[in-house]
Amino acid sequence: MSSTDIKKTQSVTELYGSLVFNDRVMRERLPKDIYKAVHKTIMNGTHLELDVANSVAAAMKEWAVELGATHFTHWFQPMTGLTAEKHDSFLSPEPDGTVIMEFSGKELVKGEPDASSFPSGGLRATFEARGYTAWDPSSPAFIKDGTLYIPTAFISYGGEALDKKTPLLRSMEALSNQAVKVLHLLGDADVHHVTTTVGSEQEYFLIDKSMYMKRKDLLFCGRTLLGAPAPKGQEMEDHYFGVLKPKVSAFMHDLDEELWKLGVPAKTKHNEVAPSQHELAPVFETANVAVDHNQLTMEVMKKVADKHGYACLLHEKPFEGINGSGKHNNWSISTDTGINLLDPGKKPAENTRFLVFLMAVITAVDDYADVLRLSVATAGNDHRLGANEAPPAIISIFVGDELAAVLDSIESGSDFQAAGKTQMGVGADVLPHITKDTTDRNRTSPFAFTGNKFEFRMPGSAVSVANANIVLNTAVAQALSDIYEELKDVPEAELADKVQELLKERLTAHKRVIFNGNGYTDEWVEEAARRGLDNLKSLPDAMPRWISDKSVKLFTTHKVLTKEEIFSRYEILLENDSKAVHIEALTMQEMVRKDFVSGLLAYMKDLTEEAAGKKAFLSADACALEESILKKLSEDAKEITEKLAKLTADTKLAEQQTDVLECAKYYESTILKDMEELRTYVDDAESEIPDQYLPYPTYGAMLFSLR
């Protein structure tokens, strides 16, 4: 390694976490007793006393000011799907006209943002403004743009969760409590805490910023509502893992550095399948921190893209006809003793602990598949799921060949014969032999086992992964609770046999959710129906399951959500879905009426004049091409007029809907259908119109503009 490379490596290691008040900084700056108290709170979830908070606040302020911070903010995640922040300065005026920099433990621990303007689903009236933010010590504070950011929960005056962090933390505790009880039964008495870990792969598009600014649909909706396909899309399969273009590479380099400063462990970057589509993947972290870091990643992506003259698109389906973007949620469970509970080991058939937790996950996913599907349902993601580019809307689990054989042996009571790993010769002596894994991967599965974790592939690229992990954690907690209840009174001498019996019973009851085949086929849809698996294609289809007795019992039993919080989210999610489609409908009407039609008429006018000129000086046959195009455009124009009128009228009817579920269903069944029909004729006409007549850039220009 050259001296330049060594220097660069050192600078990266020094850069990483340089803007984070992490464990290393706390050890250096806090008194030993204070550090131990904070560390205990982070590791065990114990309460933090005010005197400890005061000491932490003083050290945190001193550190932040040294790095140029002048303000602090409680950073929280309301039910908007985005993050929120209110900035206060450290300045405190003195009687002599000077100022000092102050920051107390009380300011660190609690904030009071106005809660009246955030979505509450009826938990708060408009005039009831008070809300609280509460410091989350388990997610480290960081500095961004001269402000100290303090990750916090957000609750109402009555203590109800108005955010996504609060129920996520509750779900993590619920899973830990149930997992520890089961582990103690199985002989792991030294385990005191279990942590869920998450790695969220983030897909996104980059397009030229100047083109983005000319597209009202991208500005207002995040996705294109109009646009004929480009002559070339992704059919050549030449973009996936392709060579990074210099300017894109420069963007990715800066993105890595900005994320590393904030302690986000950005690891992998590459081109994705669709043109102008890319992906970033981080290293695994505790679920709570991983969710915070994914929110940060999305914010920083947009900021860095802007500096490079790009717009970063995070919508699940920004372009019709090519792949959309997802956010694969890699999920696992680990003990405080360093054991990954989803690691099968070298002999999975003999690994009782692994099999118990594997069966708990299978049970949870089958029992609560509808709620898990709902956790990823949004107006944007519903365009992507089931489109043979992403997992189907049907929840199933891929376990692979080896685990399938293990499970078969459990069900049949036969001995498992491990195939073992084999060495593959590649055919050229210069190349090394490759150890072949015991199973292939399945990219069509919504919930796939990938070695020592499950990859939940259904979340959309724009959403917080908090929802998916809240549901997953709580459902698995319930499955573990049921297992514990069945095993807790079994004599130790009989426990091993009882566990095997339980595994067999659970597998027989829930094997319908296991599917190792191609999830994109029509045959699987038919097979899933025969198995009794739900195919909930949209948020309005799935939403009633959220407030079912079964769902309410799940979340209230484990104290993850109260009944009031469950019903508030029902209101919020349905309202958000309707609002998103409503904005799209209004935007589409404006784009067609104000923008597209002017270009269409201008081109038709010029064609008419061209045809008239040819008729005057040449024969009537000389203008056959112009008249052919005019005839086609006239037919499209007639349909556009009719479809636009219908969309406009139906949108006004939608605005009169009062029931949140019926309103969302109307937008799903009527407005989206109207928009699709209108788009068909607009796109057909666009394919005939020269680019200079169009008021916005085409698909070809946007998708192939990066250099």
Secondary structure, DSSP 8 states (H G I E B T S, - for coil): --HHHHHHHHHHHHHTTTTB--HHHHHHHS-HHHHHHHHHHHHH-----HHHHHHHHHHHHHHHHHTT--EEEEEB-BTTSS-B--EEESEEE-TTS-EEE---HHHHHEE--B-TTS--TTSS-TT--BEEEEE-TTS--EEETTEEEEEEEEEETTS-B-BSHHHHHHHHHHHHHHHHHHHHHTT-TT---EEEEEEE-EEEEEEEHHHHTT-HHHHHHSS-S-----S--STT--STT----HHHHHHHHHHHHHHHHTT--EEEEEE-SSTTEEEEEE--EEHHHHHHHHHHHHHHHHHHHHHTTEEEE--S-SSTTS---B--EEEEEEETTS-BTT---S-GGG-HHHHHHHHHHHHHHHHTHHHHHHTT--TTGGGTTTSSSS--SS--EE-HHHHHHHHHHHHHT--------EEE--S-TTS--EEE-SS---TT-SEEE-SSSEEE---BTTS-THHHHHHHHHHHHHHHHHHHHHHTTS-HHHHHHHHHHHHHHHHHHHGGGB--S-TTSHHHHHHHHHHT-----SHHHHHHHHTSHHHHHHHHHTTSS-HHHHHHHHHHHHHHHHHHHHHHHHHHHHIIIIIIHHHHHHHHHHHHHHHHHHHHHS-GGGGHHHHHHHHHHHHHHHHHHHHHHHHHHHHHHHTT--SHHHHHHHIIIIIHHHHHHHHHHHHHHHTTS-GGG-SS--HHHHHT---
